[in-house]
């Protein structure tokens, strides 16, 4: 065996590890390449996608979907209530969206928004970390649970050989418990730039991509008695992985180059940019089926409005409504809206009565929003009573795990009992 051949084989043996450690190749891109090389195909373009949007801090559902005709509402909130004239009225229901959520009324009229009212769980906690853990693990009675409900779903997807990266976290806050998995790889990113080729220090802009393409060509050519990569399983593995890495990289770069999209206008909000990144990744068709992002900040602040609530809460709801509407408009442009459902949640609602500081305190039940073209749209369930309360908080009539079970069984095609540990009744949320 010649020295050149020995060195080439030694290099090819180490190449996968070398490339995966390179700072110029995103870890997600390399893992996706490994998955696609192993299974021999790219992601199927008809896979459904679930996006979970956390409203951090405890959203005040009562000033989000507002019972403006209810006398008990006006009495409980003399300084922070909204009147019939101010809200965006939802038909003749006596309910209306917050004045800064006009975009949600449009989505509701287009049957692309569903409002599940009165969502919570028995003996719900009112401390941020504990309540958030309950919603993210979907195991309120088990403080020892080490995985999240979406992480367990990701494990199920990965076990079915759909791909090595079934879920992704898009934000710059701490990695959420909801995505903690036993086996599945769940990366965290901030923007599309994190998933494209980057030049090594002092090297030309395309140096990393050119290197991978060179490896692909080299492992496809005869090397004396070593033969082609097709005759050598190790070389074939290297060739297929590098080829897939190049393909995925090009696909991401092509998506990035399409920005800005002249007829899709995203507002200048952090959430809008995160949803835009998710839309780009869905469009790139990499096989990721679960995305998680958030609104409200890394610490428990955001929606936690104990004082002077009207201004801050309105600004957050405006960002939510405008960002989600732009996101769906973007997906509709490429006929992707029927493949995607976005679901919101918050760790708890707020107290019915304001607290004397023009704010509200930690409560219980609140609405969950679902957005997408596959949904029936409209209101689901009755608005909770404002007089039959749970220690000054709204009582729930829909367990949040019913919403989760419906998303798992009916949307992602994953057995909800395996993920949630028991069977929960599903909700009638989808058109068919």
C-alpha positions in Angstrom: 0.0 0.0 0.0 1.4 3.4 -1.0 1.9 6.2 1.6 -0.5 8.4 -0.3 -3.2 5.7 -0.2 -2.6 5.0 3.5 -2.8 8.7 4.4 -5.9 9.2 2.3 -7.7 6.3 4.1 -6.6 7.5 7.4 -7.8 11.0 6.6 -11.1 9.7 5.3 -11.6 7.8 8.6 -11.2 11.0 10.6 -12.9 13.3 8.1 -16.4 13.0 9.5 -15.2 14.0 13.0 -13.0 16.7 11.6 -15.7 18.4 9.6 -18.2 18.1 12.3 -15.8 19.9 14.7 -15.0 22.7 12.3 -16.4 26.1 13.4 -17.3 26.9 9.9 -19.9 24.0 9.5 -23.0 24.4 11.7 -23.5 21.3 14.0 -27.1 21.1 12.8 -26.1 21.1 9.2 -23.7 18.2 9.7 -26.2 16.2 11.8 -28.8 16.7 9.1 -26.3 15.6 6.5 -25.6 12.4 8.5 -29.3 11.7 8.8 -30.0 12.2 5.1 -26.9 10.2 4.1 -28.0 7.3 6.4 -31.6 7.2 5.1 -30.7 8.2 1.5 -33.5 10.8 1.0 -34.2 14.3 1.9 -37.2 15.2 4.1 -40.7 14.6 2.8 -42.3 17.9 1.8 -45.7 16.9 3.1 -44.7 16.5 6.7 -46.8 18.5 9.2 -45.0 21.0 11.5 -45.9 22.2 15.0 -44.6 25.5 16.4 -44.9 26.1 20.1 -44.8 29.7 21.2 -44.3 30.3 24.9 -45.7 33.5 26.4 -43.3 34.0 29.2 -44.5 35.4 32.6 -48.2 34.5 32.8 -50.4 36.1 30.2 -53.6 37.9 31.3 -56.1 36.0 29.3 -59.0 38.2 30.6 -57.5 41.2 28.9 -56.6 39.2 25.8 -60.0 37.7 25.0 -62.1 40.3 26.7 -65.7 39.7 28.0 -66.5 43.4 27.5 -70.3 43.0 28.1 -69.8 41.2 31.5 -70.6 43.5 34.4 -68.3 41.4 36.7 -65.4 42.2 34.4 -65.9 46.0 34.6 -66.4 45.8 38.4 -63.2 43.7 38.9 -61.1 45.9 36.8 -62.0 49.6 37.2 -58.7 51.0 35.8 -57.4 48.3 33.4 -60.6 47.2 31.7 -61.4 47.7 28.1 -64.8 48.8 26.8 -67.0 47.7 23.9 -65.7 50.7 21.8 -62.1 49.7 22.4 -62.0 46.0 21.7 -62.0 44.2 18.4 -65.4 42.5 18.7 -65.7 38.8 17.9 -69.1 38.7 16.2 -72.0 38.7 18.7 -70.2 36.6 21.3 -69.8 39.5 23.8 -66.1 38.9 23.5 -63.4 40.9 21.8 -59.7 40.9 21.3 -57.4 43.4 23.0 -57.4 46.8 21.2 -53.8 46.1 19.9 -54.7 42.6 18.4 -56.5 43.7 15.2 -54.4 41.2 13.2 -55.9 38.3 15.2 -59.4 39.4 14.3 -58.4 39.1 10.7 -57.0 35.7 11.2 -60.2 34.6 13.0 -62.3 35.9 10.1 -60.1 33.9 7.7 -60.7 30.8 9.9 -57.0 30.6 10.5 -57.1 31.2 14.2 -58.6 29.1 17.0 -59.1 30.3 20.5 -59.4 27.5 23.1 -60.8 29.1 26.2 -60.5 28.2 29.8 -57.3 26.1 29.5 -55.4 25.0 32.7 -55.1 21.9 34.9 -56.2 20.7 38.3 -54.4 22.1 41.4 -52.4 24.4 39.1 -49.4 26.1 40.6 -49.0 29.9 40.7 -45.2 30.1 41.0 -43.4 30.7 37.7 -40.8 28.0 37.7 -43.1 25.3 39.0 -46.0 26.2 36.7 -43.7 26.4 33.7 -42.3 23.0 34.5 -45.8 21.6 34.6 -46.7 22.9 31.2 -43.3 22.0 29.7 -43.1 18.4 31.0 -46.9 17.8 30.9 -46.4 15.9 34.2 -47.8 18.1 36.9 -47.8 15.4 39.5 -44.2 14.3 38.9 -41.4 16.7 39.9 -38.8 14.0 38.9 -39.6 14.1 35.2 -36.4 14.8 33.3 -37.8 15.2 29.8 -40.2 17.6 28.2 -43.3 16.7 26.3 -41.9 17.9 23.0 -38.6 16.2 23.8 -40.4 12.9 24.2 -42.3 13.6 20.9 -38.9 14.3 19.3 -37.7 10.9 20.6 -40.6 9.2 18.9 -40.0 11.0 15.6 -36.3 10.1 15.7 -37.0 6.5 16.5 -39.1 6.3 13.3 -36.0 7.3 11.3 -37.5 10.5 10.0 -34.2 12.3 10.9 -31.7 13.1 13.6 -33.0 16.6 14.2 -36.8 16.4 14.6 -37.0 19.5 16.8 -35.3 22.9 17.1 -35.3 25.8 19.5 -35.3 29.2 17.9 -34.4 31.9 20.5 -31.6 33.2 22.6 -32.9 32.4 26.0 -32.1 29.3 28.1 -33.0 26.0 26.5 -36.5 25.0 27.6 -37.4 22.0 29.6 -40.1 21.2 27.0 -37.5 20.2 24.4 -35.3 18.0 26.7 -35.2 14.6 25.1 -33.7 11.3 26.1 -32.1 10.5 22.7 -33.1 13.0 20.0 -30.7 15.8 19.1 -32.4 19.2 19.6 -30.3 22.2 18.5 -30.8 25.8 19.6 -30.3 28.6 17.2 -30.9 32.4 17.0 -31.1 33.1 13.3 -30.7 31.5 9.9 -27.1 32.7 9.9 -26.3 30.0 12.5 -27.2 27.3 9.9 -25.2 28.4 6.9 -21.5 28.0 5.9 -19.1 30.5 7.6 -15.6 31.1 6.3 -12.7 30.1 8.5 -10.6 33.0 9.9 -8.4 34.4 7.1 -10.0 32.2 4.4 -12.2 33.2 1.4 -15.9 33.3 1.9 -16.6 30.0 0.2 -13.6 28.1 1.6 -15.6 25.7 3.7 -18.2 24.8 1.0 -15.4 24.4 -1.5 -13.6 22.1 0.8 -16.6 19.8 1.3 -17.2 19.8 -2.5 -13.6 18.8 -3.1 -13.9 15.9 -0.6 -17.1 14.8 -2.4 -15.3 14.7 -5.7 -12.1 13.1 -4.3 -14.0 10.2 -2.7 -15.8 9.5 -5.9 -12.6 9.1 -8.0 -10.4 5.9 -8.3 -7.5 5.7 -5.9 -5.4 2.8 -7.1 -6.2 -0.5 -5.5 -8.4 1.4 -3.0 -11.1 1.7 -5.7 -14.0 4.2 -5.7 -15.9 5.1 -2.6 -18.7 2.9 -3.7 -16.4 -0.1 -3.2 -15.3 1.1 0.2 -18.0 1.5 2.9 -15.9 4.0 4.8 -15.2 6.2 1.8 -18.8 5.9 0.7 -20.0 7.1 4.1 -17.7 10.1 3.9 -18.8 10.9 0.4 -22.5 10.7 1.2 -22.2 12.8 4.3 -20.2 15.5 2.7 -22.5 15.5 -0.4 -25.5 15.9 1.9 -23.8 18.6 3.9 -23.2 20.5 0.7 -26.8 20.0 -0.5 -28.3 21.1 2.8 -25.9 24.1 3.0 -26.9 25.2 -0.5 -30.5 24.9 0.3 -30.2 27.1 3.3 -28.1 29.6 1.4 -30.7 29.7 -1.3 -33.5 30.4 1.2 -31.4 33.1 2.8 -30.7 34.8 -0.6 -34.4 35.1 -1.2 -34.6 37.7 1.5 -36.0 40.3 1.5 -39.3 39.0 0.1 -40.9 41.9 -1.6 -44.5 41.0 -1.0 -44.1 39.6 2.6 -43.6 42.3 5.2 -42.6 41.2 8.7 -42.9 43.8 11.4 -39.7 44.9 13.2 -40.1 42.7 16.3 -37.9 40.1 17.8 -40.7 37.5 17.6 -41.3 38.3 14.0 -37.7 37.7 13.1 -37.7 34.4 15.0 -40.9 33.3 13.2 -39.4 34.4 9.9 -36.4 32.2 10.6 -38.7 29.3 11.3 -40.6 30.0 8.0 -37.3 29.9 6.1 -36.3 26.6 7.7 -39.7 25.1 6.9 -39.3 26.3 3.3 -35.8 24.7 3.2 -37.5 21.4 3.9 -34.9 19.9 6.2 -37.3 17.5 8.0 -37.7 19.4 11.3 -41.2 18.9 12.6 -41.2 20.7 15.9 -40.1 24.3 16.6 -40.2 26.1 19.9 -39.8 29.9 20.4 -41.0 32.5 22.9 -42.2 36.0 23.6 -41.5 37.8 26.8 -37.8 37.5 27.5 -35.5 35.1 29.2 -36.4 35.9 32.8 -39.9 35.7 34.2 -40.8 39.3 33.2 -42.6 39.9 29.9 -46.2 39.0 30.6 -45.8 39.2 34.4 -47.5 42.6 34.8 -48.1 43.2 38.5 -48.2 46.9 38.0 -49.1 49.4 35.2 -50.2 46.5 33.0 -52.0 48.2 30.2 -49.0 49.6 28.3 -46.6 46.7 28.5 -49.3 44.0 28.0 -50.7 45.8 25.0 -47.2 46.1 23.4 -46.6 42.4 23.8 -50.0 41.4 22.5 -49.5 43.7 19.5 -46.1 42.0 18.8 -47.8 38.6 19.1 -50.7 39.3 16.8 -48.7 41.1 14.1 -45.9 38.6 14.1 -48.1 35.6 13.8 -50.2 37.2 11.1 -47.1 38.0 9.0 -45.8 34.5 9.5 -49.0 32.9 8.2 -49.1 35.4 5.3 -45.5 34.3 4.4 -46.5 30.6 4.6 -49.6 31.1 2.5 -47.4 32.7 -0.3 -45.7 29.4 -0.8 -48.7 27.2 0.0 -47.3 26.0 3.3 -49.9 27.3 5.7 -51.9 24.0 5.6 -48.8 22.1 6.8 -48.1 24.3 9.9 -49.9 24.8 13.2 -48.6 27.4 15.7 -49.7 27.0 19.3 -49.3 29.4 22.2 -49.2 28.7 25.9 -48.3 30.6 29.1 -47.6 29.1 32.5 -50.7 30.6 34.1 -53.3 33.3 33.6 -53.9 36.3 36.0 -56.3 37.1 38.8 -59.7 38.4 37.8 -59.6 41.5 40.1 -56.8 44.0 39.6 -54.5 44.4 42.5 -54.5 48.1 43.4 -51.3 48.8 41.3 -53.1 48.8 38.0 -51.9 45.3 37.5 -52.8 41.7 38.1 -51.3 38.8 40.0 -50.7 35.1 39.3 -53.9 33.3 38.4 -54.9 30.0 36.8 -56.8 29.4 33.5 -56.2 31.3 30.3 -56.8 30.9 26.5 -54.6 29.0 24.2 -54.2 30.2 20.6 -53.8 28.0 17.6 -53.0 29.3 14.1 -52.9 27.6 10.8 -54.9 26.8 7.6 -55.7 23.3 8.6 -57.7 24.4 11.7 -61.5 24.9 11.9 -61.0 28.3 13.4 -63.2 30.2 15.9 -63.8 29.9 19.6 -63.6 26.5 21.4 -65.4 26.2 24.7 -67.1 28.8 26.8 -65.5 31.7 28.4 -64.8 30.9 32.1 -67.2 32.2 34.7 -66.2 35.5 36.3 -68.1 34.8 39.5 -67.3 31.1 40.2 -63.6 31.6 40.8 -60.6 29.7 42.2 -59.1 32.1 44.7 -59.7 35.1 42.5 -58.6 33.2 39.4 -60.5 31.7 36.4 -61.3 28.0 36.7 -60.3 25.8 33.8 -62.6 23.6 31.9 -60.1 22.2 29.4 -57.0 20.4 30.5 -53.9 21.7 28.6 -52.9 18.1 28.0 -56.1 17.7 25.9 -54.6 20.4 23.6 -51.3 18.6 23.6 -52.9 15.2 22.9 -54.8 16.6 20.0 -51.6 18.1 18.5 -49.8 14.8 18.9 -52.5 12.4 17.7 -54.2 14.5 15.1 -51.4 16.7 13.8 -48.0 15.1 14.3 -49.2 11.5 14.1 -47.6 10.5 17.4 -49.3 8.4 20.0 -50.1 10.9 22.7 -50.3 8.2 25.4 -46.7 7.3 24.8 -45.7 11.0 25.3 -48.1 12.1 28.0 -48.3 8.8 30.0 -52.0 8.5 29.8 -54.9 9.1 27.3 -56.6 12.5 27.3 -59.7 13.4 25.3 -58.9 15.1 22.1 -60.5 18.4 20.9 -62.3 18.9 17.5 -59.8 21.4 16.1 -59.1 20.4 12.5 -61.1 20.7 9.4 -60.9 17.0 8.6 
